[in-house]
Amino acid sequence: MGPTDSALVIAARAGESWAQEALFIRHGRMVIGLAHRILAGKEDADDLTQDVFIHAFTRLETLENPQAFSAWIASMTVRMASKRLRRNRLMTRLGLRRNEPIDLDAVVSRSAPPDVGSELRLVYGILDRLPPEERIALVLRRIEGLELAEIASRMQLSLATVKRRLAAAEGRLERARGRL
């Protein structure tokens, strides 16, 4: 298994580049997967993953519990994805970026069971119409399968706020389901 996350964080804080590499290897797949599911675009997910690790490695000193690196970097991914979604939405409104629809074939696996594939297509089909906070809450709940407390922790919001955002997103999802 190798050194613990705590040992790797301590070594990375001491300037050991091998420790940063080990943290990236251990957690990179999780970060890019989460980024891909939230942003629904490989290019954006790759860029966000790089930004998240750069941000994390420059702020390792702020991590109070080195063993919590995985949860810390997942929360960082969620926050940075939210900022990117808000920026992209603004750039689209200003005409500086084209709003490209989510490629459902790229985000829904062909090997997914029909009922799962149908649900994922419905969820991803409405994501572009949701405000970033609702979008992230819905992805974390419906796609990541996180409990409400975990979503609140990752989004750094109160449980009540997460419940409101999820209720709004779920309402939009149900209305979309009704239109099918």
Buried (B, 14 or more C-beta within 10 A) or exposed (E): EEBEBBBBBBBBBEEEEEBBEBBBEBBBEBBBBBBBBBBBBBEBBBBBBBBBBEBBBEEBEEBEEBEBBBBBBBBBBBBBBBEBBEEBBEEBEEEEEEEEEBEBEEBBEEEEEEEEBBBBBBBBBBBBEBBBBBBBBBBBBBBBEBEBEBBBBBBEBEEEBBBBBBEBBBEBBEEBEEEE
